[in-house]
Amino acid sequence: MMEKNFMTVDDVAEELSVSKSKAYKIVRQLNKELEEKGIITVAGRVCTSYFRKKVMYSGD
């Protein structure tokens, strides 16, 4: 199965085993960082590769 380019809040909550409200905070923080770099973001979604880089996650 091909990995998605973007993760939803639900995906983030599941990946990190956190509440949905905590996942929203994480997504907002990551999107803010991307916007400061001049990258267009979508509310409620975060780039999967950026998410994995920031949380230093290596999925198997």
C-alpha positions in Angstrom: 0.0 0.0 0.0 1.3 3.4 -1.0 1.9 5.9 1.8 -0.3 9.0 1.8 1.3 12.4 1.2 -0.7 14.0 4.0 -1.8 12.8 7.4 -5.1 13.9 9.0 -5.5 14.7 12.7 -7.0 11.3 13.2 -3.9 9.7 11.6 -1.6 11.8 13.9 -3.6 10.8 17.0 -3.4 7.2 16.1 0.3 7.2 15.2 1.3 9.0 18.5 -1.4 7.4 20.7 -2.6 10.8 21.8 -6.0 12.5 22.1 -7.5 14.2 19.1 -7.1 17.6 20.8 -3.4 17.0 21.3 -3.1 15.9 17.7 -4.8 19.1 16.5 -2.1 21.1 18.5 0.7 19.1 16.9 -0.7 19.6 13.4 -1.1 23.3 14.0 2.4 23.6 15.3 3.9 21.7 12.3 1.8 23.6 9.8 2.9 26.9 11.4 6.6 25.8 11.0 5.9 25.0 7.3 4.1 28.3 6.7 7.1 30.2 8.1 9.2 28.5 5.5 6.8 29.7 2.8 5.1 26.3 2.2 1.4 26.2 1.6 -0.5 24.1 4.2 -4.0 22.6 4.6 -5.8 23.0 7.9 -6.2 19.7 9.7 -3.6 17.9 7.6 0.2 17.7 7.7 2.8 16.5 5.2 3.6 12.9 6.2 7.3 13.2 5.5 7.6 16.4 7.6 5.6 14.8 10.4 7.9 11.7 10.4 11.0 14.0 10.3 9.9 16.1 13.2 8.9 13.2 15.4 11.9 11.2 14.3 9.7 8.3 13.5 10.8 5.3 11.5 7.8 3.1 10.6 8.4 -0.5 9.7 
